[in-house]
């Protein structure tokens, strides 16, 4: 035992020995180093004793001696997690400074990295103080990575074609070499081509997946995935490593999902990429969400809402306090719509604070914060902190649990305008969902002011549609759809005698370009408040809201189909 060794070498005395034994579990959670330092043992003396005990050479390393060219061999996250850093590289051997040679997990991770890098290594014992100073040098590495991202476009100006890239990358037999991947021009150019083409093609997501024989690169355009590139499987590890480097993810961690992000400038626009890795059978699957800040936030008029719905939205966001909730599945555009609402608010005269996971688009004049559940910074804890920031308007990315829901309700009750999202199938379902989460109806009634639901549907390009007479089957469907709508609202609807068929063009073989939002929403008035207090079940809520003119998701889709914005077939996908 190391503690006994220290006593036998007279490095510590018997009093110190007994004090460490008595306090190590209660005060220091089993951390021997902290316990020894607390009894007066110097860090240098402790490190030198460790070196003798573990039969490792002791090394004093000036932090300035360790440059970016050395640090690049081990990612920052891995260094901080495992408490070891590269300190030198000479004659093909990597020297690594360790602080915890007793940590089997760290030593195994170091062995694993050595195999992946195909580099032999020598281990030296260094002090925690030297380790901390060397880790600070990783800031240089981050800057280098950021510079590399900024150079992606210039890489694309090379004469190298995609075919040449494929050939060159196929001949590169050491793409697993993490040190070389950073500087491997073919890999850099492959990733650059993937990113650039996705942005130019108005893709919302990039999927990179190894099928065992080939690497498939798919773009999600207008809500649909398309295979765009097929690359040799030998390039896969290099591509994943390159993306991980850009997103500042751990290269050595392949067993667990990871999330990260990076940004670059393409054609004069700042584009942000949200990166997610997921362990799969043939290697990690990578998905990158493309966030174009110049295109992301639309005006409320551009959302294609009906005049009635637009009036409801504007009335709600002008209220001094209350709760606005948006429902819909992941990827339905909920956050984008709420961003549009926030963007119309008075950001100069109001303190607007958001809590998001993650921050998708930056809004000038809004204090935006990203939750980090891994460190205990959740929507609930973040919302408590926001309430101490003297806010006027609060945007909570998602209400996921009872605690967050109650805090949002409390914030609305105490004079704040709160906007958030909730996972339900309809606007009507928001109220029962809140009750299921444990929020009392008597709190919902006075706080909820607007309930909304949203979906995204592929939009027909104006040049790819052709007007045709409205057939009898569609007419009958329309009559049945609006049968339970109050007559005074039904009479306001304009039902044309024609509809549109899809006529693809040479420029647009699919006939589709972009997506359009489908909405369902209702305001909370006194009648609905009373129903929430008495019998807040979906059938009764639906009946009351219909009597007040609410159009369902299916009906909003139907009206947009009759205008030619979407295909009539899309209407039948809504209940």
Buried (B, 14 or more C-beta within 10 A) or exposed (E): EEBEBBBEEEBBEEEBBEBBEEBBEEEBEEEBBBBBBBBEBEBEBBBBBBBEBBEBEBBEBEBEEBEBEBBBBBBBBBBBBBBBBBBBBEEEEBBBBBBBBBBEEBBEBBEEBBEBBEBEBBBBBBBBEBBEBBBEBBEBBEEBBBEBBEEBBEBBEEEBEBEEBBBBBBEBEEBBBBBBBBEBBBBBBBBBBBBBBBBEEBBBBBBBBBBEEBBBBBBBBBBEEBEBBEBBBBBBBBBBBBBBBBBBBBBBBBEEEBEBBBBBEBEEEEBBBBBBBEEEEEBBBBBBBBBBBEEBBBEBEEBBBBEEBBEBBEEBBEEEBBBBBBBBEEBBBBBBBBBBBBBBBEBEEBBBBBBBBBBBBEBEEBEBBBBEEEEEBBBBBBBBEBBEEEBBBBBBBBBBBBBBBBBBBBBBBEEBBBBBBBBBBBBBBBBBBBBEBEBEBEBBBBBBBBBBBBBBBBBBBEEBBEEEEBEEEBEEBBEEBBEEBEEEBEEEBEEEEEBBBBEBEEEBEBBBBBBBBBBBBBBBEEEBBEBBBEEBEBEBBBEBBBEEBBBBBBBBBBBBBBBBBBBBEBBEEBE
